[in-house]
């Protein structure tokens, strides 16, 4: 299990596959074609939610020092460009690597946890 990302990408994919496999269409085709169709459908369905896993979520422990916070944010899919203090919080300006959108991740300076995430102004 990856720290800060809940059950992790592997667990999400495994769960999606186990839930969706019986629901996928299975026509009277040769086994090889049916298996390929199911696998391609599952790949499409399970790769879409990966963008949601690309950013940290509120409550994730990121850290309070720039080195630790940068490493944790980049591991979570957020390329950090700068840090600054804002309204008693640490603001990490970063780019979501899955969508290339600029984001602002706000951290509690005492705990190092994510308290807010929003699109950059």
C-alpha positions in Angstrom: 0.0 0.0 0.0 1.4 3.4 -1.0 1.5 6.0 1.8 -1.0 8.8 1.3 -2.8 7.2 -1.7 -5.3 5.0 0.0 -5.4 1.5 -1.4 -3.0 2.3 -4.3 -3.4 2.1 -8.0 -2.8 -1.7 -8.1 -5.7 -2.2 -5.5 -8.0 0.0 -7.5 -7.3 -1.8 -10.7 -7.7 -5.2 -9.1 -11.0 -4.2 -7.5 -12.3 -2.7 -10.8 -11.4 -5.9 -12.7 -13.1 -8.2 -10.1 -16.3 -6.1 -10.2 -16.5 -5.4 -14.0 -15.4 -8.8 -15.4 -18.7 -10.6 -15.0 -20.6 -7.6 -16.4 -18.7 -7.3 -19.7 -20.5 -8.5 -22.8 -19.7 -12.0 -23.9 -21.1 -12.9 -27.3 -21.0 -16.3 -29.0 -17.4 -15.7 -30.3 -14.4 -17.8 -30.2 -12.8 -17.8 -26.7 -9.7 -15.8 -27.9 -11.7 -12.9 -29.3 -14.0 -12.8 -26.3 -11.0 -12.7 -23.9 -9.3 -9.9 -26.0 -12.5 -7.9 -26.0 -12.9 -8.2 -22.3 -9.3 -7.3 -21.6 -9.4 -4.3 -23.9 -12.7 -3.1 -22.3 -11.2 -3.5 -18.9 -8.1 -1.7 -19.8 -10.1 1.3 -21.1 -12.3 1.3 -18.0 -9.6 1.0 -15.5 -7.1 3.4 -17.0 -9.6 6.3 -16.9 -9.7 6.5 -13.1 -5.9 6.7 -13.0 -6.1 10.5 -13.5 -8.0 10.7 -10.3 -5.1 9.0 -8.5 -2.6 11.4 -9.9 -3.1 14.1 -7.3 -2.9 13.9 -3.5 -6.1 14.2 -1.6 -7.1 16.2 1.5 -5.7 14.5 4.5 -2.6 13.0 2.8 0.6 13.4 4.8 3.0 15.3 2.6 5.5 16.8 5.0 6.5 20.2 6.2 10.0 20.7 4.8 10.4 21.5 1.0 12.5 18.4 0.2 10.1 15.9 1.8 7.0 17.7 0.5 8.4 17.9 -3.1 9.2 14.2 -3.1 5.8 13.2 -1.7 3.9 15.5 -4.1 5.9 14.3 -7.1 5.3 10.7 -6.2 1.6 11.5 -6.1 1.7 13.0 -9.6 2.1 16.7 -8.8 5.3 18.3 -10.2 6.2 21.1 -7.8 7.3 24.5 -9.2 7.4 26.5 -5.9 6.3 26.8 -2.3 5.1 30.0 -0.5 3.3 30.9 2.7 -0.3 31.9 2.3 -2.9 32.5 5.0 -1.1 30.5 7.6 -0.6 27.5 5.3 2.1 26.3 3.0 1.1 26.6 -0.6 2.7 24.2 -3.1 2.2 25.4 -6.7 2.4 22.4 -9.0 1.3 20.8 -12.2 -0.9 17.7 -12.2 1.1 15.3 -14.4 -2.0 13.4 -15.6 -3.8 16.5 -16.9 -1.0 19.1 -17.2 -3.2 21.6 -15.2 -1.7 24.0 -12.7 -2.8 23.3 -9.2 -2.4 24.7 -5.7 -2.0 22.2 -2.8 -2.3 23.8 0.6 -0.5 22.1 3.6 -0.9 22.5 7.3 2.5 23.7 8.4 2.2 21.9 11.8 1.2 18.5 10.5 2.3 18.5 6.9 -1.1 17.2 5.8 -3.0 18.4 2.7 -5.8 20.7 3.8 -7.0 22.0 0.5 -6.5 21.5 -3.3 -7.7 23.8 -6.0 -7.0 24.8 -9.6 -4.4 27.6 -9.7 -5.8 31.1 -10.0 
